[in-house]
């Protein structure tokens, strides 16, 4: 049943529609969401939605842009004070999990089916964050006598791991974000701290020989 329409200013109505649209898109996805449903949930008629955003794609683009800016801004601020690999991991993991915790619907919109927003996809955001981490890792690589040319690869691996954990945690809340972040740091920091300047893989042989070589490595 359509709710009784509440009188609002234009700005208030726009913000309300954005909030309602975010929840509906997060729940149903872009394709399954209609302007009629958003209007009904907001207690207005469809022309009101069209007046503010022009189309379903219009309101969706505004919501995605707002969430992208929110997440990128939060991570950029958290990395601003990071000068050590462990701090990079801690800050990135906690900031992403904070965002998921505080803006769950917004995160779900980012990771669901976007119609025509390739530069605003979750993977694009994570790629942007990884590029910001590269120079911080490069500085630490120099101290460890590791070629800085590998910093982009390690930045992608590091941020990608945290991003995947975020996708898992948005649905699986058995553990608190602090506990999850601590385990992310436990895995990645131990790996960063013990990196070798020239890592290699053992020759490809049968599984038994490979297992023996791995046992010798450890």
PyMOL CGO cylinders between C-alpha atoms (Angstrom):
from pymol import cmd
from pymol.cgo import CYLINDER

trace = [
    CYLINDER, 0.00, 0.00, 0.00, 1.34, 3.45, -0.94, 0.3, 1, 1, 1, 1, 1, 1,
    CYLINDER, 1.34, 3.45, -0.94, 2.39, 5.51, 2.06, 0.3, 1, 1, 1, 1, 1, 1,
    CYLINDER, 2.39, 5.51, 2.06, 0.92, 8.91, 2.72, 0.3, 1, 1, 1, 1, 1, 1,
    CYLINDER, 0.92, 8.91, 2.72, 3.05, 11.49, 0.96, 0.3, 1, 1, 1, 1, 1, 1,
    CYLINDER, 3.05, 11.49, 0.96, 5.07, 13.71, 3.28, 0.3, 1, 1, 1, 1, 1, 1,
    CYLINDER, 5.07, 13.71, 3.28, 5.74, 17.31, 2.32, 0.3, 1, 1, 1, 1, 1, 1,
    CYLINDER, 5.74, 17.31, 2.32, 9.45, 17.96, 1.91, 0.3, 1, 1, 1, 1, 1, 1,
    CYLINDER, 9.45, 17.96, 1.91, 11.73, 20.50, 0.29, 0.3, 1, 1, 1, 1, 1, 1,
    CYLINDER, 11.73, 20.50, 0.29, 13.28, 19.52, -3.02, 0.3, 1, 1, 1, 1, 1, 1,
    CYLINDER, 13.28, 19.52, -3.02, 16.61, 18.74, -1.35, 0.3, 1, 1, 1, 1, 1, 1,
    CYLINDER, 16.61, 18.74, -1.35, 14.96, 16.66, 1.36, 0.3, 1, 1, 1, 1, 1, 1,
    CYLINDER, 14.96, 16.66, 1.36, 12.94, 14.71, -1.19, 0.3, 1, 1, 1, 1, 1, 1,
    CYLINDER, 12.94, 14.71, -1.19, 16.03, 14.01, -3.30, 0.3, 1, 1, 1, 1, 1, 1,
    CYLINDER, 16.03, 14.01, -3.30, 17.93, 12.72, -0.27, 0.3, 1, 1, 1, 1, 1, 1,
    CYLINDER, 17.93, 12.72, -0.27, 14.98, 10.58, 0.74, 0.3, 1, 1, 1, 1, 1, 1,
    CYLINDER, 14.98, 10.58, 0.74, 14.77, 9.03, -2.71, 0.3, 1, 1, 1, 1, 1, 1,
    CYLINDER, 14.77, 9.03, -2.71, 18.50, 8.30, -2.65, 0.3, 1, 1, 1, 1, 1, 1,
    CYLINDER, 18.50, 8.30, -2.65, 18.19, 6.56, 0.71, 0.3, 1, 1, 1, 1, 1, 1,
    CYLINDER, 18.19, 6.56, 0.71, 15.17, 4.54, -0.40, 0.3, 1, 1, 1, 1, 1, 1,
    CYLINDER, 15.17, 4.54, -0.40, 16.76, 3.72, -3.76, 0.3, 1, 1, 1, 1, 1, 1,
    CYLINDER, 16.76, 3.72, -3.76, 19.96, 2.52, -2.10, 0.3, 1, 1, 1, 1, 1, 1,
    CYLINDER, 19.96, 2.52, -2.10, 18.03, 0.05, 0.05, 0.3, 1, 1, 1, 1, 1, 1,
    CYLINDER, 18.03, 0.05, 0.05, 15.93, -1.24, -2.84, 0.3, 1, 1, 1, 1, 1, 1,
    CYLINDER, 15.93, -1.24, -2.84, 18.90, -1.64, -5.21, 0.3, 1, 1, 1, 1, 1, 1,
    CYLINDER, 18.90, -1.64, -5.21, 20.91, -3.39, -2.47, 0.3, 1, 1, 1, 1, 1, 1,
    CYLINDER, 20.91, -3.39, -2.47, 18.08, -5.83, -1.85, 0.3, 1, 1, 1, 1, 1, 1,
    CYLINDER, 18.08, -5.83, -1.85, 16.86, -6.52, -5.37, 0.3, 1, 1, 1, 1, 1, 1,
    CYLINDER, 16.86, -6.52, -5.37, 19.69, -5.54, -7.69, 0.3, 1, 1, 1, 1, 1, 1,
    CYLINDER, 19.69, -5.54, -7.69, 19.48, -3.12, -10.61, 0.3, 1, 1, 1, 1, 1, 1,
    CYLINDER, 19.48, -3.12, -10.61, 17.55, -5.27, -13.07, 0.3, 1, 1, 1, 1, 1, 1,
    CYLINDER, 17.55, -5.27, -13.07, 14.86, -6.31, -10.58, 0.3, 1, 1, 1, 1, 1, 1,
    CYLINDER, 14.86, -6.31, -10.58, 14.30, -2.78, -9.25, 0.3, 1, 1, 1, 1, 1, 1,
    CYLINDER, 14.30, -2.78, -9.25, 11.70, -0.49, -10.80, 0.3, 1, 1, 1, 1, 1, 1,
    CYLINDER, 11.70, -0.49, -10.80, 11.06, 3.24, -10.51, 0.3, 1, 1, 1, 1, 1, 1,
    CYLINDER, 11.06, 3.24, -10.51, 7.55, 2.33, -9.40, 0.3, 1, 1, 1, 1, 1, 1,
    CYLINDER, 7.55, 2.33, -9.40, 8.92, 0.36, -6.43, 0.3, 1, 1, 1, 1, 1, 1,
    CYLINDER, 8.92, 0.36, -6.43, 11.25, 3.17, -5.38, 0.3, 1, 1, 1, 1, 1, 1,
    CYLINDER, 11.25, 3.17, -5.38, 8.39, 5.67, -5.63, 0.3, 1, 1, 1, 1, 1, 1,
    CYLINDER, 8.39, 5.67, -5.63, 6.06, 3.43, -3.64, 0.3, 1, 1, 1, 1, 1, 1,
    CYLINDER, 6.06, 3.43, -3.64, 8.62, 2.90, -0.88, 0.3, 1, 1, 1, 1, 1, 1,
    CYLINDER, 8.62, 2.90, -0.88, 9.20, 6.67, -0.70, 0.3, 1, 1, 1, 1, 1, 1,
    CYLINDER, 9.20, 6.67, -0.70, 5.47, 7.45, -0.68, 0.3, 1, 1, 1, 1, 1, 1,
    CYLINDER, 5.47, 7.45, -0.68, 5.52, 9.45, -3.91, 0.3, 1, 1, 1, 1, 1, 1,
    CYLINDER, 5.52, 9.45, -3.91, 4.46, 8.97, -7.51, 0.3, 1, 1, 1, 1, 1, 1,
    CYLINDER, 4.46, 8.97, -7.51, 6.78, 7.89, -10.32, 0.3, 1, 1, 1, 1, 1, 1,
    CYLINDER, 6.78, 7.89, -10.32, 6.91, 11.38, -11.91, 0.3, 1, 1, 1, 1, 1, 1,
    CYLINDER, 6.91, 11.38, -11.91, 8.55, 12.68, -8.71, 0.3, 1, 1, 1, 1, 1, 1,
    CYLINDER, 8.55, 12.68, -8.71, 11.43, 10.22, -9.16, 0.3, 1, 1, 1, 1, 1, 1,
    CYLINDER, 11.43, 10.22, -9.16, 11.76, 11.14, -12.84, 0.3, 1, 1, 1, 1, 1, 1,
    CYLINDER, 11.76, 11.14, -12.84, 11.73, 14.84, -11.94, 0.3, 1, 1, 1, 1, 1, 1,
    CYLINDER, 11.73, 14.84, -11.94, 14.75, 14.44, -9.69, 0.3, 1, 1, 1, 1, 1, 1,
    CYLINDER, 14.75, 14.44, -9.69, 16.78, 11.82, -11.57, 0.3, 1, 1, 1, 1, 1, 1,
    CYLINDER, 16.78, 11.82, -11.57, 15.36, 11.38, -15.07, 0.3, 1, 1, 1, 1, 1, 1,
    CYLINDER, 15.36, 11.38, -15.07, 15.38, 7.57, -15.00, 0.3, 1, 1, 1, 1, 1, 1,
    CYLINDER, 15.38, 7.57, -15.00, 16.22, 4.48, -13.01, 0.3, 1, 1, 1, 1, 1, 1,
    CYLINDER, 16.22, 4.48, -13.01, 19.73, 4.65, -14.42, 0.3, 1, 1, 1, 1, 1, 1,
    CYLINDER, 19.73, 4.65, -14.42, 19.94, 8.26, -13.21, 0.3, 1, 1, 1, 1, 1, 1,
    CYLINDER, 19.94, 8.26, -13.21, 19.17, 7.55, -9.57, 0.3, 1, 1, 1, 1, 1, 1,
    CYLINDER, 19.17, 7.55, -9.57, 21.36, 4.45, -9.65, 0.3, 1, 1, 1, 1, 1, 1,
    CYLINDER, 21.36, 4.45, -9.65, 24.33, 6.45, -10.98, 0.3, 1, 1, 1, 1, 1, 1,
    CYLINDER, 24.33, 6.45, -10.98, 23.92, 9.05, -8.22, 0.3, 1, 1, 1, 1, 1, 1,
    CYLINDER, 23.92, 9.05, -8.22, 23.84, 6.35, -5.54, 0.3, 1, 1, 1, 1, 1, 1,
    CYLINDER, 23.84, 6.35, -5.54, 26.90, 4.56, -6.93, 0.3, 1, 1, 1, 1, 1, 1,
    CYLINDER, 26.90, 4.56, -6.93, 28.86, 7.80, -7.26, 0.3, 1, 1, 1, 1, 1, 1,
    CYLINDER, 28.86, 7.80, -7.26, 28.07, 8.74, -3.67, 0.3, 1, 1, 1, 1, 1, 1,
    CYLINDER, 28.07, 8.74, -3.67, 29.20, 5.35, -2.36, 0.3, 1, 1, 1, 1, 1, 1,
    CYLINDER, 29.20, 5.35, -2.36, 32.37, 5.38, -4.45, 0.3, 1, 1, 1, 1, 1, 1,
    CYLINDER, 32.37, 5.38, -4.45, 33.32, 8.78, -3.07, 0.3, 1, 1, 1, 1, 1, 1,
    CYLINDER, 33.32, 8.78, -3.07, 32.54, 7.70, 0.47, 0.3, 1, 1, 1, 1, 1, 1,
    CYLINDER, 32.54, 7.70, 0.47, 34.66, 4.55, 0.30, 0.3, 1, 1, 1, 1, 1, 1,
    CYLINDER, 34.66, 4.55, 0.30, 37.59, 6.03, -1.63, 0.3, 1, 1, 1, 1, 1, 1,
    CYLINDER, 37.59, 6.03, -1.63, 37.70, 9.05, 0.69, 0.3, 1, 1, 1, 1, 1, 1,
    CYLINDER, 37.70, 9.05, 0.69, 37.71, 6.87, 3.80, 0.3, 1, 1, 1, 1, 1, 1,
    CYLINDER, 37.71, 6.87, 3.80, 40.49, 4.60, 2.54, 0.3, 1, 1, 1, 1, 1, 1,
    CYLINDER, 40.49, 4.60, 2.54, 42.56, 7.53, 1.25, 0.3, 1, 1, 1, 1, 1, 1,
    CYLINDER, 42.56, 7.53, 1.25, 42.39, 9.18, 4.65, 0.3, 1, 1, 1, 1, 1, 1,
    CYLINDER, 42.39, 9.18, 4.65, 43.35, 5.97, 6.42, 0.3, 1, 1, 1, 1, 1, 1,
    CYLINDER, 43.35, 5.97, 6.42, 46.37, 5.49, 4.15, 0.3, 1, 1, 1, 1, 1, 1,
    CYLINDER, 46.37, 5.49, 4.15, 47.50, 9.07, 4.61, 0.3, 1, 1, 1, 1, 1, 1,
    CYLINDER, 47.50, 9.07, 4.61, 49.17, 8.24, 7.91, 0.3, 1, 1, 1, 1, 1, 1,
    CYLINDER, 49.17, 8.24, 7.91, 50.43, 4.78, 6.94, 0.3, 1, 1, 1, 1, 1, 1,
    CYLINDER, 50.43, 4.78, 6.94, 54.20, 4.58, 6.53, 0.3, 1, 1, 1, 1, 1, 1,
    CYLINDER, 54.20, 4.58, 6.53, 54.75, 0.92, 7.39, 0.3, 1, 1, 1, 1, 1, 1,
    CYLINDER, 54.75, 0.92, 7.39, 53.43, -2.24, 5.68, 0.3, 1, 1, 1, 1, 1, 1,
    CYLINDER, 53.43, -2.24, 5.68, 51.68, -3.41, 8.83, 0.3, 1, 1, 1, 1, 1, 1,
    CYLINDER, 51.68, -3.41, 8.83, 49.91, -0.06, 9.17, 0.3, 1, 1, 1, 1, 1, 1,
    CYLINDER, 49.91, -0.06, 9.17, 48.87, -0.26, 5.51, 0.3, 1, 1, 1, 1, 1, 1,
    CYLINDER, 48.87, -0.26, 5.51, 47.26, -3.65, 6.09, 0.3, 1, 1, 1, 1, 1, 1,
    CYLINDER, 47.26, -3.65, 6.09, 45.60, -2.64, 9.35, 0.3, 1, 1, 1, 1, 1, 1,
    CYLINDER, 45.60, -2.64, 9.35, 44.24, 0.65, 8.04, 0.3, 1, 1, 1, 1, 1, 1,
    CYLINDER, 44.24, 0.65, 8.04, 42.96, -0.76, 4.76, 0.3, 1, 1, 1, 1, 1, 1,
    CYLINDER, 42.96, -0.76, 4.76, 41.28, -3.78, 6.35, 0.3, 1, 1, 1, 1, 1, 1,
    CYLINDER, 41.28, -3.78, 6.35, 39.64, -1.86, 9.18, 0.3, 1, 1, 1, 1, 1, 1,
    CYLINDER, 39.64, -1.86, 9.18, 38.48, 0.99, 6.95, 0.3, 1, 1, 1, 1, 1, 1,
    CYLINDER, 38.48, 0.99, 6.95, 36.85, -1.36, 4.45, 0.3, 1, 1, 1, 1, 1, 1,
    CYLINDER, 36.85, -1.36, 4.45, 35.17, -3.36, 7.20, 0.3, 1, 1, 1, 1, 1, 1,
    CYLINDER, 35.17, -3.36, 7.20, 34.03, -0.14, 8.90, 0.3, 1, 1, 1, 1, 1, 1,
    CYLINDER, 34.03, -0.14, 8.90, 32.47, 0.97, 5.63, 0.3, 1, 1, 1, 1, 1, 1,
    CYLINDER, 32.47, 0.97, 5.63, 30.72, -2.38, 5.16, 0.3, 1, 1, 1, 1, 1, 1,
    CYLINDER, 30.72, -2.38, 5.16, 29.48, -2.27, 8.74, 0.3, 1, 1, 1, 1, 1, 1,
    CYLINDER, 29.48, -2.27, 8.74, 28.19, 1.32, 8.58, 0.3, 1, 1, 1, 1, 1, 1,
    CYLINDER, 28.19, 1.32, 8.58, 26.99, 1.39, 4.96, 0.3, 1, 1, 1, 1, 1, 1,
    CYLINDER, 26.99, 1.39, 4.96, 26.03, -2.20, 4.22, 0.3, 1, 1, 1, 1, 1, 1,
    CYLINDER, 26.03, -2.20, 4.22, 23.43, -1.28, 1.60, 0.3, 1, 1, 1, 1, 1, 1,
    CYLINDER, 23.43, -1.28, 1.60, 25.88, 1.00, -0.16, 0.3, 1, 1, 1, 1, 1, 1,
    CYLINDER, 25.88, 1.00, -0.16, 28.51, -1.75, -0.29, 0.3, 1, 1, 1, 1, 1, 1,
    CYLINDER, 28.51, -1.75, -0.29, 25.97, -4.22, -1.68, 0.3, 1, 1, 1, 1, 1, 1,
    CYLINDER, 25.97, -4.22, -1.68, 25.07, -1.74, -4.42, 0.3, 1, 1, 1, 1, 1, 1,
    CYLINDER, 25.07, -1.74, -4.42, 28.74, -1.44, -5.39, 0.3, 1, 1, 1, 1, 1, 1,
    CYLINDER, 28.74, -1.44, -5.39, 29.31, -5.17, -5.65, 0.3, 1, 1, 1, 1, 1, 1,
    CYLINDER, 29.31, -5.17, -5.65, 26.03, -6.07, -7.37, 0.3, 1, 1, 1, 1, 1, 1,
    CYLINDER, 26.03, -6.07, -7.37, 25.17, -5.94, -11.06, 0.3, 1, 1, 1, 1, 1, 1,
    CYLINDER, 25.17, -5.94, -11.06, 25.99, -2.48, -12.39, 0.3, 1, 1, 1, 1, 1, 1,
    CYLINDER, 25.99, -2.48, -12.39, 24.44, -1.75, -15.82, 0.3, 1, 1, 1, 1, 1, 1,
    CYLINDER, 24.44, -1.75, -15.82, 26.88, 0.75, -17.28, 0.3, 1, 1, 1, 1, 1, 1,
    CYLINDER, 26.88, 0.75, -17.28, 29.23, 1.95, -14.55, 0.3, 1, 1, 1, 1, 1, 1,
    CYLINDER, 29.23, 1.95, -14.55, 32.53, 0.17, -15.36, 0.3, 1, 1, 1, 1, 1, 1,
    CYLINDER, 32.53, 0.17, -15.36, 34.65, 2.84, -13.66, 0.3, 1, 1, 1, 1, 1, 1,
    CYLINDER, 34.65, 2.84, -13.66, 32.56, 2.67, -10.50, 0.3, 1, 1, 1, 1, 1, 1,
    CYLINDER, 32.56, 2.67, -10.50, 32.63, -1.08, -10.00, 0.3, 1, 1, 1, 1, 1, 1,
    CYLINDER, 32.63, -1.08, -10.00, 34.03, -2.57, -6.82, 0.3, 1, 1, 1, 1, 1, 1,
    CYLINDER, 34.03, -2.57, -6.82, 37.02, -3.97, -8.71, 0.3, 1, 1, 1, 1, 1, 1,
    CYLINDER, 37.02, -3.97, -8.71, 37.80, -0.52, -10.13, 0.3, 1, 1, 1, 1, 1, 1,
    CYLINDER, 37.80, -0.52, -10.13, 37.68, 1.01, -6.65, 0.3, 1, 1, 1, 1, 1, 1,
    CYLINDER, 37.68, 1.01, -6.65, 40.00, -1.67, -5.28, 0.3, 1, 1, 1, 1, 1, 1,
    CYLINDER, 40.00, -1.67, -5.28, 42.36, -1.12, -8.22, 0.3, 1, 1, 1, 1, 1, 1,
    CYLINDER, 42.36, -1.12, -8.22, 42.48, 2.57, -7.36, 0.3, 1, 1, 1, 1, 1, 1,
    CYLINDER, 42.48, 2.57, -7.36, 43.27, 1.79, -3.73, 0.3, 1, 1, 1, 1, 1, 1,
    CYLINDER, 43.27, 1.79, -3.73, 46.02, -0.62, -4.81, 0.3, 1, 1, 1, 1, 1, 1,
    CYLINDER, 46.02, -0.62, -4.81, 47.64, 2.12, -6.91, 0.3, 1, 1, 1, 1, 1, 1,
    CYLINDER, 47.64, 2.12, -6.91, 47.72, 4.36, -3.84, 0.3, 1, 1, 1, 1, 1, 1,
    CYLINDER, 47.72, 4.36, -3.84, 49.46, 1.62, -1.86, 0.3, 1, 1, 1, 1, 1, 1,
    CYLINDER, 49.46, 1.62, -1.86, 52.18, 1.00, -4.44, 0.3, 1, 1, 1, 1, 1, 1,
    CYLINDER, 52.18, 1.00, -4.44, 54.52, 3.83, -3.45, 0.3, 1, 1, 1, 1, 1, 1,
    CYLINDER, 54.52, 3.83, -3.45, 54.23, 2.95, 0.23, 0.3, 1, 1, 1, 1, 1, 1,
    CYLINDER, 54.23, 2.95, 0.23, 55.29, -0.61, -0.49, 0.3, 1, 1, 1, 1, 1, 1,
    CYLINDER, 55.29, -0.61, -0.49, 58.04, 0.55, -2.82, 0.3, 1, 1, 1, 1, 1, 1,
    CYLINDER, 58.04, 0.55, -2.82, 59.63, 2.52, 0.00, 0.3, 1, 1, 1, 1, 1, 1,
    CYLINDER, 59.63, 2.52, 0.00, 59.66, -0.54, 2.25, 0.3, 1, 1, 1, 1, 1, 1,
    CYLINDER, 59.66, -0.54, 2.25, 60.98, -2.72, -0.59, 0.3, 1, 1, 1, 1, 1, 1,
    CYLINDER, 60.98, -2.72, -0.59, 63.98, -0.46, -0.94, 0.3, 1, 1, 1, 1, 1, 1,
    CYLINDER, 63.98, -0.46, -0.94, 64.83, -0.98, 2.73, 0.3, 1, 1, 1, 1, 1, 1,
    CYLINDER, 64.83, -0.98, 2.73, 64.53, -4.74, 2.29, 0.3, 1, 1, 1, 1, 1, 1,
    CYLINDER, 64.53, -4.74, 2.29, 66.66, -4.69, -0.89, 0.3, 1, 1, 1, 1, 1, 1,
    CYLINDER, 66.66, -4.69, -0.89, 63.74, -5.87, -3.02, 0.3, 1, 1, 1, 1, 1, 1,
    CYLINDER, 63.74, -5.87, -3.02, 63.29, -4.47, -6.52, 0.3, 1, 1, 1, 1, 1, 1,
    CYLINDER, 63.29, -4.47, -6.52, 60.60, -1.76, -6.39, 0.3, 1, 1, 1, 1, 1, 1,
    CYLINDER, 60.60, -1.76, -6.39, 59.27, -2.92, -9.78, 0.3, 1, 1, 1, 1, 1, 1,
    CYLINDER, 59.27, -2.92, -9.78, 57.36, -5.63, -7.89, 0.3, 1, 1, 1, 1, 1, 1,
    CYLINDER, 57.36, -5.63, -7.89, 55.47, -3.10, -5.71, 0.3, 1, 1, 1, 1, 1, 1,
    CYLINDER, 55.47, -3.10, -5.71, 52.42, -2.88, -8.06, 0.3, 1, 1, 1, 1, 1, 1,
    CYLINDER, 52.42, -2.88, -8.06, 52.04, -6.68, -8.05, 0.3, 1, 1, 1, 1, 1, 1,
    CYLINDER, 52.04, -6.68, -8.05, 52.25, -6.90, -4.27, 0.3, 1, 1, 1, 1, 1, 1,
    CYLINDER, 52.25, -6.90, -4.27, 49.88, -3.97, -3.86, 0.3, 1, 1, 1, 1, 1, 1,
    CYLINDER, 49.88, -3.97, -3.86, 47.28, -5.76, -6.02, 0.3, 1, 1, 1, 1, 1, 1,
    CYLINDER, 47.28, -5.76, -6.02, 47.70, -8.98, -4.04, 0.3, 1, 1, 1, 1, 1, 1,
    CYLINDER, 47.70, -8.98, -4.04, 47.53, -7.23, -0.68, 0.3, 1, 1, 1, 1, 1, 1,
    CYLINDER, 47.53, -7.23, -0.68, 44.51, -5.04, -1.41, 0.3, 1, 1, 1, 1, 1, 1,
    CYLINDER, 44.51, -5.04, -1.41, 42.81, -7.80, -3.39, 0.3, 1, 1, 1, 1, 1, 1,
    CYLINDER, 42.81, -7.80, -3.39, 42.99, -10.14, -0.43, 0.3, 1, 1, 1, 1, 1, 1,
    CYLINDER, 42.99, -10.14, -0.43, 41.41, -7.54, 1.85, 0.3, 1, 1, 1, 1, 1, 1,
    CYLINDER, 41.41, -7.54, 1.85, 38.74, -6.79, -0.76, 0.3, 1, 1, 1, 1, 1, 1,
    CYLINDER, 38.74, -6.79, -0.76, 37.79, -10.47, -1.02, 0.3, 1, 1, 1, 1, 1, 1,
    CYLINDER, 37.79, -10.47, -1.02, 37.57, -10.72, 2.75, 0.3, 1, 1, 1, 1, 1, 1,
    CYLINDER, 37.57, -10.72, 2.75, 35.15, -7.78, 2.65, 0.3, 1, 1, 1, 1, 1, 1,
    CYLINDER, 35.15, -7.78, 2.65, 32.92, -9.62, 0.16, 0.3, 1, 1, 1, 1, 1, 1,
    CYLINDER, 32.92, -9.62, 0.16, 32.87, -12.61, 2.48, 0.3, 1, 1, 1, 1, 1, 1,
    CYLINDER, 32.87, -12.61, 2.48, 32.28, -10.61, 5.66, 0.3, 1, 1, 1, 1, 1, 1,
    CYLINDER, 32.28, -10.61, 5.66, 29.30, -8.65, 4.32, 0.3, 1, 1, 1, 1, 1, 1,
    CYLINDER, 29.30, -8.65, 4.32, 27.34, -11.92, 4.43, 0.3, 1, 1, 1, 1, 1, 1,
    CYLINDER, 27.34, -11.92, 4.43, 29.20, -13.77, 7.18, 0.3, 1, 1, 1, 1, 1, 1,
    CYLINDER, 29.20, -13.77, 7.18, 29.16, -11.77, 10.42, 0.3, 1, 1, 1, 1, 1, 1,
    CYLINDER, 29.16, -11.77, 10.42, 30.16, -14.57, 12.79, 0.3, 1, 1, 1, 1, 1, 1,
    CYLINDER, 30.16, -14.57, 12.79, 33.32, -12.68, 13.70, 0.3, 1, 1, 1, 1, 1, 1,
    CYLINDER, 33.32, -12.68, 13.70, 33.64, -9.02, 14.61, 0.3, 1, 1, 1, 1, 1, 1,
    CYLINDER, 33.64, -9.02, 14.61, 35.38, -6.70, 12.16, 0.3, 1, 1, 1, 1, 1, 1,
    CYLINDER, 35.38, -6.70, 12.16, 38.22, -6.21, 14.64, 0.3, 1, 1, 1, 1, 1, 1,
    CYLINDER, 38.22, -6.21, 14.64, 38.83, -9.96, 14.83, 0.3, 1, 1, 1, 1, 1, 1,
    CYLINDER, 38.83, -9.96, 14.83, 38.67, -10.33, 11.05, 0.3, 1, 1, 1, 1, 1, 1,
    CYLINDER, 38.67, -10.33, 11.05, 41.10, -7.44, 10.55, 0.3, 1, 1, 1, 1, 1, 1,
    CYLINDER, 41.10, -7.44, 10.55, 43.48, -8.95, 13.09, 0.3, 1, 1, 1, 1, 1, 1,
    CYLINDER, 43.48, -8.95, 13.09, 43.57, -12.22, 11.17, 0.3, 1, 1, 1, 1, 1, 1,
    CYLINDER, 43.57, -12.22, 11.17, 44.09, -10.41, 7.88, 0.3, 1, 1, 1, 1, 1, 1,
    CYLINDER, 44.09, -10.41, 7.88, 47.06, -8.64, 9.44, 0.3, 1, 1, 1, 1, 1, 1,
    CYLINDER, 47.06, -8.64, 9.44, 48.30, -11.94, 10.88, 0.3, 1, 1, 1, 1, 1, 1,
    CYLINDER, 48.30, -11.94, 10.88, 48.47, -13.54, 7.43, 0.3, 1, 1, 1, 1, 1, 1,
    CYLINDER, 48.47, -13.54, 7.43, 49.63, -10.62, 5.30, 0.3, 1, 1, 1, 1, 1, 1,
    CYLINDER, 49.63, -10.62, 5.30, 52.07, -9.03, 7.73, 0.3, 1, 1, 1, 1, 1, 1,
    CYLINDER, 52.07, -9.03, 7.73, 53.88, -12.30, 8.35, 0.3, 1, 1, 1, 1, 1, 1,
    CYLINDER, 53.88, -12.30, 8.35, 54.18, -12.69, 4.60, 0.3, 1, 1, 1, 1, 1, 1,
    CYLINDER, 54.18, -12.69, 4.60, 55.42, -9.13, 4.03, 0.3, 1, 1, 1, 1, 1, 1,
    CYLINDER, 55.42, -9.13, 4.03, 57.88, -9.34, 6.88, 0.3, 1, 1, 1, 1, 1, 1,
    CYLINDER, 57.88, -9.34, 6.88, 59.51, -12.51, 5.57, 0.3, 1, 1, 1, 1, 1, 1,
    CYLINDER, 59.51, -12.51, 5.57, 59.60, -11.76, 1.86, 0.3, 1, 1, 1, 1, 1, 1,
    CYLINDER, 59.60, -11.76, 1.86, 62.63, -12.87, -0.12, 0.3, 1, 1, 1, 1, 1, 1,
    CYLINDER, 62.63, -12.87, -0.12, 64.33, -10.62, -2.67, 0.3, 1, 1, 1, 1, 1, 1,
    CYLINDER, 64.33, -10.62, -2.67, 64.28, -13.35, -5.34, 0.3, 1, 1, 1, 1, 1, 1,
    CYLINDER, 64.28, -13.35, -5.34, 61.50, -15.90, -4.69, 0.3, 1, 1, 1, 1, 1, 1,
    CYLINDER, 61.50, -15.90, -4.69, 61.15, -18.96, -6.86, 0.3, 1, 1, 1, 1, 1, 1,
    CYLINDER, 61.15, -18.96, -6.86, 59.11, -22.11, -7.29, 0.3, 1, 1, 1, 1, 1, 1,
    CYLINDER, 59.11, -22.11, -7.29, 60.51, -25.66, -7.18, 0.3, 1, 1, 1, 1, 1, 1,
    CYLINDER, 60.51, -25.66, -7.18, 60.64, -27.56, -10.48, 0.3, 1, 1, 1, 1, 1, 1,
    CYLINDER, 60.64, -27.56, -10.48, 57.33, -29.09, -11.54, 0.3, 1, 1, 1, 1, 1, 1,
    CYLINDER, 57.33, -29.09, -11.54, 57.55, -32.77, -10.66, 0.3, 1, 1, 1, 1, 1, 1,
    CYLINDER, 57.55, -32.77, -10.66, 55.23, -35.39, -9.25, 0.3, 1, 1, 1, 1, 1, 1,
    CYLINDER, 55.23, -35.39, -9.25, 53.28, -34.47, -6.13, 0.3, 1, 1, 1, 1, 1, 1,
    CYLINDER, 53.28, -34.47, -6.13, 55.45, -36.56, -3.79, 0.3, 1, 1, 1, 1, 1, 1,
    CYLINDER, 55.45, -36.56, -3.79, 58.68, -34.85, -4.86, 0.3, 1, 1, 1, 1, 1, 1,
    CYLINDER, 58.68, -34.85, -4.86, 57.04, -31.43, -4.69, 0.3, 1, 1, 1, 1, 1, 1,
    CYLINDER, 57.04, -31.43, -4.69, 55.79, -32.12, -1.17, 0.3, 1, 1, 1, 1, 1, 1,
    CYLINDER, 55.79, -32.12, -1.17, 59.30, -33.07, -0.09, 0.3, 1, 1, 1, 1, 1, 1,
    CYLINDER, 59.30, -33.07, -0.09, 60.72, -29.85, -1.55, 0.3, 1, 1, 1, 1, 1, 1,
    CYLINDER, 60.72, -29.85, -1.55, 58.07, -27.78, 0.16, 0.3, 1, 1, 1, 1, 1, 1,
    CYLINDER, 58.07, -27.78, 0.16, 58.83, -29.49, 3.45, 0.3, 1, 1, 1, 1, 1, 1,
    CYLINDER, 58.83, -29.49, 3.45, 62.51, -28.59, 3.04, 0.3, 1, 1, 1, 1, 1, 1,
    CYLINDER, 62.51, -28.59, 3.04, 61.57, -24.97, 2.25, 0.3, 1, 1, 1, 1, 1, 1,
    CYLINDER, 61.57, -24.97, 2.25, 59.59, -24.65, 5.48, 0.3, 1, 1, 1, 1, 1, 1,
]
cmd.load_cgo(trace, "trace")
